[in-house]
């Protein structure tokens, strides 16, 4: 008897792929001193976090947000379940999307590895909402 596989979830698969790409880009960027890749790793980590929240919102019957208010909508959604998750989302927005990707103020290699691991833990918790 064949075992049933869980249905594909393109958003969660996308989030996981962004995390994998972030790890690869961070490794290459820090290894070669190419901080464009380091900044791209930060942005991919931020995208992974956003996709995971979008998936949770869709699972709860809410349309994933777009545009200028997207971050606020995601944060409000998470806050209704767990204020800690909402706070972490804002942290990722500030530290990875803002400080590193846009402003170039990125963590050390070890710091980026920790940020990516933190994002993976965040995604795993959001999956359970």
C-alpha positions in Angstrom: 0.0 0.0 0.0 1.4 3.4 -1.0 1.7 6.1 1.6 -0.1 9.4 0.9 2.2 12.4 0.4 1.1 15.7 1.8 -0.2 18.1 -0.8 2.3 20.4 -2.4 2.4 23.9 -0.9 4.1 26.2 -3.4 4.4 29.1 -0.9 6.1 27.0 1.8 8.2 25.4 -0.8 9.2 28.9 -2.0 10.0 30.0 1.5 12.2 27.0 2.0 13.9 27.6 -1.4 14.6 31.3 -0.4 16.2 30.1 2.8 18.4 27.6 0.9 19.4 30.3 -1.6 20.1 32.7 1.3 22.5 30.2 2.9 24.3 29.7 -0.4 24.6 33.4 -1.2 25.8 34.3 2.3 28.4 31.6 2.1 29.6 32.8 -1.3 29.4 36.5 -0.4 31.3 36.2 2.9 33.8 33.8 1.3 34.7 36.2 -1.6 34.0 39.5 0.1 31.1 40.2 -2.4 28.7 42.1 -0.1 26.2 42.3 -2.9 25.6 38.6 -2.4 25.5 39.1 1.4 22.8 41.8 0.9 20.9 39.5 -1.5 21.1 36.7 1.2 19.5 39.1 3.7 16.7 39.9 1.2 16.0 36.3 0.4 15.7 35.5 4.1 13.2 38.4 4.4 11.3 37.0 1.4 11.2 33.5 3.0 9.7 35.0 6.1 7.1 36.9 4.1 6.1 33.9 2.0 5.6 31.8 5.2 3.3 34.5 6.6 1.4 34.8 3.3 0.8 31.0 3.3 -0.5 31.2 6.9 -2.8 34.0 6.0 -4.2 32.1 3.0 -4.7 29.0 5.1 -6.8 31.2 7.5 -8.9 32.6 4.6 -7.1 35.9 4.3 -5.7 37.2 1.0 -1.9 37.6 1.2 -1.2 41.4 1.2 0.5 43.4 -1.5 1.8 46.9 -1.7 2.7 49.5 0.9 0.5 48.1 3.7 1.6 44.5 3.3 4.0 44.5 6.3 1.4 46.0 8.6 -1.2 43.5 7.5 1.2 40.6 8.1 2.2 41.9 11.5 -1.5 42.4 12.5 -2.3 38.9 11.4 0.5 37.4 13.4 -0.3 39.6 16.4 -3.7 38.0 16.6 -2.1 34.7 17.2 1.2 35.5 18.8 2.6 38.9 19.5 6.1 37.4 19.7 5.8 36.3 16.0 4.6 39.8 15.1 7.6 41.4 16.8 10.0 39.0 15.1 8.5 39.8 11.7 9.3 43.5 12.4 12.8 42.6 13.5 13.4 40.8 10.2 12.0 43.7 8.3 14.3 46.2 10.1 17.5 44.1 10.4 17.5 42.2 7.1 15.3 44.1 4.6 16.2 47.6 5.8 19.6 47.6 7.5 21.4 45.0 5.5 19.7 44.9 2.1 18.9 48.6 1.6 21.5 50.3 3.8 24.4 47.8 3.6 24.8 47.4 7.4 25.0 43.6 7.5 25.9 41.3 10.3 29.1 39.3 10.4 29.2 35.9 8.7 28.3 34.2 12.0 25.6 36.8 12.6 24.1 36.1 9.2 24.1 32.4 9.8 22.3 33.0 13.0 19.7 35.3 11.3 19.0 32.7 8.7 18.6 30.0 11.4 16.3 32.3 13.3 14.2 32.9 10.2 14.0 29.1 9.7 12.7 28.7 13.2 10.2 31.5 12.7 9.0 29.8 9.5 8.6 26.5 11.3 6.5 28.2 14.0 4.3 30.1 11.5 3.6 26.8 9.7 1.8 25.7 12.9 -0.6 28.6 13.1 
